């Protein structure tokens, strides 16, 4: 079978299904997609909200709790401890399948009966870390998300195996670091991007094995450099003191100077390391991983995003997690030993096997259209069947889904083989991950047939303007945590916490002038989004597919030229 061009039923753009793709669909016994890869990623992301948190009461114990499902939604929410307890059983909500009604309508009815966890955490592994989400194995952490195995970390996202870090994004095995993006195995490194195995580094990009460097780019195994110029040890530290990193105003000047300097240094056309036959952006230690994004340890996969816990094998259209995941298709937040899972969200833990159209399940096998089940097998819509009856009814439902397809408000058709319809998401568009990577206005969201959440009314009073904060961290009073500060970005109020002030005082950096969400958006602006363009190497003019848009002024090299010129 040769390649086939189809038109996406959402964006109406053409996309190509290649022979290797058809082979994968045949192995998993699923039909080819009718949405393009980008729209498939977008709709999965609409089912995930890690950062938007609300105050609610647990629907079981009645205690106050945090939740990522807002109180105005028609869903029942339990605190994490109650949800993971044996005080309730998802089988209590089981319902018979009605062949005269659309399957997704029945799944939506079930979704309104089942309780959901306020936060998606491994709560038993959290120590003094209540304000986190999509996290586990943490100690003394605050407002970190998509995080595992961290200690004393704050205001960070996609952070793993790190300690004493703040305001970081996509970092691994960092310690004593601040404002880093896409860095690994660094110590005492700050305001830096794309660095590994460095210590004592400031405002640097694309560095490896370096120490005591400032404002540098593209260096390997160097020490005592400022803007790529070598200094003696004594002169380096004299120069470092001149930058006055304790001053907010001076820090802002340095950022602009550094950004301009970085643009003079060539970059590889994609961020990658030790891959074989792989493509995408931020792809590491992978083999036959094509069109992937922020993926590590992936083998024989395509259209995989945010899968950074190896190994992950034989997966397509899979977003977030990994850890011995295999044979997954159109899944969101599925992992840790999961095998043969299709069109599902939040199906977790070892032993997860052969699942379709299910949400928030654990240790389940051979289930179809189930929500909130644990250690169950051969269930449909949370009702138990024998193996024989299950297989017979499963086949019947798939046949019915293709004959009596779900059609949403904008005429998009859901047959067997598509991910869960947008209508089943717990979140409005601007609450979900999709808003970060596919930003839209309210009018655009509503025109697409999706939901939009209005801002909550402000009930607090700003007590201090960001521009009135002390320029030097030494001048910040001990009671600063009492102030409600107006963010320079969104103009909403935010507070600083004692741990944050202590962290900054110890390192001599000034207080931030933006809330943690605006700081997160600033860090996201430093990375390439999951979109790819045809570019040429600036040296040999070889054609490459790159995440750097043509509008960006960066100097791009193909891998061969980059390795020869930079190393």
N, C-alpha and C positions, 0 to 999 in steps of 0.2 A: 504494500500500500504506500502510495506517495504522499507528499504533503497536501493539505487541504486548507483552503482559505474560507473563513466564515465571517459573518457579520455579528458583532456583539449585540444582543437584544437590549442592552442598557444604554451604552454610549453610541451605538450604531457604527463604530469603527471596525475595520477588518482586522482579523488576527489569524495566525497560521497554526494549524495543528500538524506536527511533524510525525513521521513514521514511528520514532521512538515513543512519542506521546501515545499514539494509538496502541502500541504494544503494552504500555503501562495500564491503560484503561482496560484492555482485554484481560490482563492478569488479575486486576482487581474486580473484574466483572461489573464495570460501570460504564455508562455511555459517555461519549465525548462532551465537553462543556459547550454551553451556548452563550456564556459571558466571556469576554476577553480576560487575560490574566490580571490586568490592573483592576477591572471591576470586580473580579472574584476576590482579590485581596481586600478591596474596599469594603465589600459586604461582610467579609469575615471580621474585619476590624470594627464594624458597627455593633458587634456583639461583645465588645470588651471595653471596660472602663476601669482603669487602674488608679487614676489620680483624683477624680472628682468625688469627694467624700461628703456625707451628710449625717446629721444627727437623727437617730431614730430610736424607737423602743423595740426591744426584742419581742417578737410575737409569741414567745413561749414563756420566758422568765420575767418579762416586763421591765428589765433593767435598761438603762440608757446604753446605746451602743453606736458605733460608727458603721456606716454602710455606704456602698457605692451605688445603691439603688435609692433614688430620691423618694421622700415620703409621699409625693403626689402620684407615684406609680401604683397600679392596682395589684402589686405583688406582695406576698407575705414574706417578711424578713426576720430571721433569727440571728442572734449574736453568734459569733463563730463557735463558741464553746457549746451552745445548745444545738447548733446545726450538726456538729460532728458527734453529738451524743447519741445514746440509744433511747432517748425519750420520745422519739417519733419514728414512724416507718412510712416510707414512700409508697409502699404497697397499699396503704389505707386509701389512697386516692385513685387506685386503678379503675379503668373504665373499659367497657367493651368497644371494639372497633365496629363502626357503623359503615357498611359498604355503600350506603346511599348518600354519604356525606364526604366531602373532601378530607383527606387525611390531615393536612396542615391545619384546617379549622379545628379538628379534634385535638391535635397536639397543642394548639393555642389554648383551648379550654383546660387541658391538663396543666398547662404552665401557670394558669391563674389560681390553681388549687394548692400547688406545691410550695413549701417554704424554701427560701434561698438564704445562703450565708451573707451576712452583711459585708464581710471582707473575705477575700479568697486567700486565706493564709493557712499555713501549717501551725495552728495556734499553740500546740503543745511544745514547739521548739522556739517560741518567742520569749525572751527575758527582757522585761522593762522596755518593750517595743510595741506599744499599743497602736500607735499612729502610723501604721504601715499597711501596704496592700500588695497582693500577689507576691508574698514573701514567706520565708521560712529560715530557721536556724539563725536568728538574730539576737544580739545583746546590746542594750542601750542605744537603740536606733530610733530615729524620728523622721517621719515624712520621707521615707524611701520606698521605692516601688520597683517591682520586678527584681527582687533582691533576695539573695541566698548567701548564707555563711558570712555575715558581716558583724562587726562590732564597733560601737561608737561612730556611727555614720549618720549623716543628716542631709536632707534635701537633695537626694540623689535618685537616679533612675537607671535601671539596667546595670546594677552594681553587684558584683559577686566576689566572695573570698577577699574582702577588703577590710581595713581597720583604720579608724581615725581619719575619715575622709568626709568632705562636705562639698556640696554643689558640683557633683560629677555626673557624667553620663556615659554609659557604655564602657565601664572600666572593670578590670579583672586583676586581682592580687595587687591592689594599690595600698599604700600605707602612708599616712601623714600627707595627704594630697588635697588640693583645693582647686576647684574650677578646671577640671580636666575633662577632655572628651576623647573617647576611643584610645585609651591608654591601658597598658598591662605591665605588671611586675615593676612598678615604679615606687620610689620612696622619696618623700619630701620634694615632690614635683608639683608645680602650680601653674595655672593659666596656660596649659599646654595641650596640644592635639597630636594624636597619632604617634605617641612615644612609647617605647618599650625598654625595659631593663635600664632605666635611668634613675639618677638620684641627684638632688640639689639642682634641679633644672627649672627655669622660669620662662614663661612666654615663648615656648619653642614648639616647632612642628616637625614631624617626620624625623624623629631622632631615635637612635638605637645604641644602647651601651654607653651613653654619655653621662657625664657628671659635671656639676658646677658650670652650667652654661646659661646664658641669658639672651633671649631674642634671636635664637638661632633656627636654622631650617636645613634639613637634609644632611645632617652630620652623622657619622658613625664612629663610635669609640673615641670621642674627643673629650677634653677637659679644659676648663678655664677659657671659654670662648664667649665673646659678646658680639652679637650680630655677625656670627661666623668668623670673627677675627680673634686670633689667639692672644692670650695675656699670660703673664706670670701669675702665680698663685696670689702673691701680695697685691699686685695691681688689679687682679680680677675682683677681689673682695672690696677694694677701694672703689672700683667702678660700680659694683653692686650697691654699695651704700648711697651712691649719688642718685640712684633712681627713686629713692624715697617711697618705697612700697607701702609705707604706713599711711600715705596721703591719698584720699579718694580722688581728688582733682588730678594729682600727678599720675595715678593709676590709669585714669581715663586717657590721658595724653599718651602714655606708654602703649596702651592697647591699639590706638590708631597708628602709632609708629611701627609697631610690630606687624600689624596686618599688612601695611604697605611693603615691609621688608619681605615677608613671607611670599608675596606674589612674585618676587624675583627668582625664587627657587623652583625648579621643575618638580612636578609630582607624577607619580605613576598614574596611568589612566584610570585605575581602580585601586581601592585599598584591599590588598590581598597578601597572603603569605602561605607558602608551602602547599599549594594546590596542584591538582592534576586535572586537566580538562574541565576547568570550572570558570564560571563567569558571574557577573553581578556586581555587588558592592559590599565591602566589609565581609569578605568571604575568606575563611582561614582553615587550614588543615583539612581540606575537603577534596573529594575525588568524584568526578562526574556530577558535579553540583552546578547546574546551569540556571542562570537568571535568578540567583538567590540574593538575599539581602540580610546583613547581620546574621550570618550563619557560620557555625564552626563545627567541624567534625561531621559534615554531611557527606554521605556517599550515595550515588545513584538517585539524586533528587532534582526536582525542578520547581521553580516558583515557591521556594521555601524562605520564610522570613523569621527573624528573632528566634532562631533555634541554636542555642549556644552551649548546650550541655551534651557532649558526645557520649555514645554514638547515635546517629540518626541515619536510617537507611531506607531506600526505596520509597520515598514520599514525594507527593506532588501537592501543590496548593495547600501548604501547611504553615500555619503561623503560630509561633511561640511555644517553646519549651524544648523537647528532645529527651535525652537521657534514656537510651535504649528504645526509642520509638522506631517503628518500622511498619511499612505498608499502610501508610495513612494518606487519605485523600480528602481535600476540602475540610480541614479540621482547624479549630482554634483552641488554644490552651489545652492540649492533650499531650500526655507524655508519661515518662517513668515506666517503661516496659509495655506501653500500649502497642497493640498489634492489630492490624486489619480494622481500623476505625474509619468511618466515612461520614461526612456531612454532620459533624458533631462539635459541640462546644463543652469544655470543662469536664471531659471524661478522663479520669486520672487513676493513678496508682497501679502498681504491678498486678498483672493478671487481667487487665483490661483487654478484651479480645472480641472481635467480630461484632461491631456495634454500628448501627445506622441511626441518624436523626435523633440523637439523644443529647441531653444536657445535664451537667452537674451530677455525674455518677461516679462511683468508685468501686473497684474490684469486680466489675460486672463483665459477663460474657454472654454473647448471643442475645442481645436485646435490640429492640427496634422501637423508636419513638418513645423512649422512657426518660423520666426526669427525677432526680433526687433518689435514685436507688443505690444500695450498697450490697455487695456480695450476692447478687442475684443473677440468674441465668434463664434464658428462654422466656423473656417477658416482652409484651407489646402493650404500649400505653399503660405501663405499670401494672399489668395483670399477668399472672403466672399461667404458662401453658406447658404441656408435655413437649418434648423435642419434636415429635412428629407433627403435632398440631401447630407448633410455632413455625416450623419451616413451611407448612402449607399456608398458614395465614400470612406469613411474610411475603410469599410469592404473590398471594392474592392482593395485598396492599400495593405492592410495586406495580402490578398490572392496573389496579385502579388509579394509582397516581399518574400513570401515563394516559389513561382514558379520561379521567376527571381531574384535570390539572388545576393547581392553584393559580389564580390570576390576581395580581395585586392592582392597586388603584391606577397604576400607569401602564397596565397591560403587559407587564413582564410575566412570563409563564414559568411556573415551577413544576417540572416533572421529576421523576426519580432520576437523580444524578446531579441536581443542583444543591448548593448549600441551603441552610435554613432561610426562609423568607425574612426580609427586613422586619416585617410586622411582628415577628416573635422576639425581637431583641428587647432586653430589659432597659435599654438606654436610648435617649434621644441622640440625634446625630452629633450635636456639639458637645455631648458628654463622652462620646466614644473615642477610641483610638483613631478612627477614620478622620476626625477633624484635624489631627496633627499632621497627617500625611496627605490628605486630600481636602484641604481647607475650602469651605464654602460659606457664602453669606446665608442669612436666614431665608431670603427669597429663593435662592438656588436650592436650598434643602427642601423647602416646601414644594417647589415646582417639581422636584424629583419624587415627590410622594413620601417623603420621610418626615420625621418629627423633629421639632426644635424646642429646646428648653430655655425659657426666659430666665434672666438673672433673678436671684432671690432679692427681695427688698432689703435695703441697707438699714440696719437697726442700731448701728454703732455711730460714734462721733470721732472723727479724726482729731487726734491730740497733738500731732507733730507732722510737719511737712518733711518730705525726704531731704529737700535742699537745706533744711535747718539742722540736720544731723551733724555732729562734729566731724571735721575733715580727718582727724587723726584718731585712731582707735584708743589711744591713751586718754583722750578727753571724753570718752563715752562714760556716762555715769552708771553706777551699779544698778540703778532702778530703771534702766532703759526698757526692760521687758514689760514695764507697766504702760508704755506708750502705744497708741495705735497710730502707725505711721502710714502716710499716704504714699502709695507706690508711684514711682516716676513713670511707670509704663501704663498700667490699666487704671490708675487713680483710685483703686480700692484700698481698703485698709489692711495692714498686716502687722504682726508683732514679731519681735525677735525673742528667742528663748535663751535661758542662761547658758546652755551647752554651746550654743552658737557664739555667744559673746566670748566665752572662755576659749573656744577654738581659735577665734580671730585674734584675741589678745596674745595668745601664746605664739602665734605666727607673725604678729605685727601687721595684719591686713585690716583695712577699714571696713566699717559696716556696709552692707549692700544697700542700695537705694530702691531696689525693686522687690516685690513679693516673690515667694519661691516659685510660683507658677510662671511669672514673667521671666525669671532667671532660667527656668527650664526651657521656655520658648527661645531665649537667646542662645542656649546651647544647641537646641535643635537646628537653629539657623546656621550653625557651623558645620553641620554634616550634610552630605548629599542625600536627598530623598530617593525613594525606590523608583526612579524613572531613568530611562537610558536613551542615549543619543549616539548618532554616528559622528565620530570625531577622527582627527588625524594626529599622528605623532608629530610633535614639533620639530623633531630631528630628521627622521627618515620618511615621514609622511605616510607611514603605514596606516591603513584603516583600522580603527578600534571602536568597540562599543563601550561607551563610557557613561557614568552617572554625572559627569561634569557637563552642565548645559552649555551650549555654544555661547551664551551671553556671559559666562564667567570668564574672567581674564587670566585664569590659571594657565601656566605652561605645562602641557601634558606630554609625557613620553610613553611610548609602548614599553612593555616589560623588558625587552632586550636592551633598548637604549637606556632605560632607567637603571637597570642592573649594572650596565657598563659605566654610566656616568656618575651615579650616586652610590650604588652598592646595596 
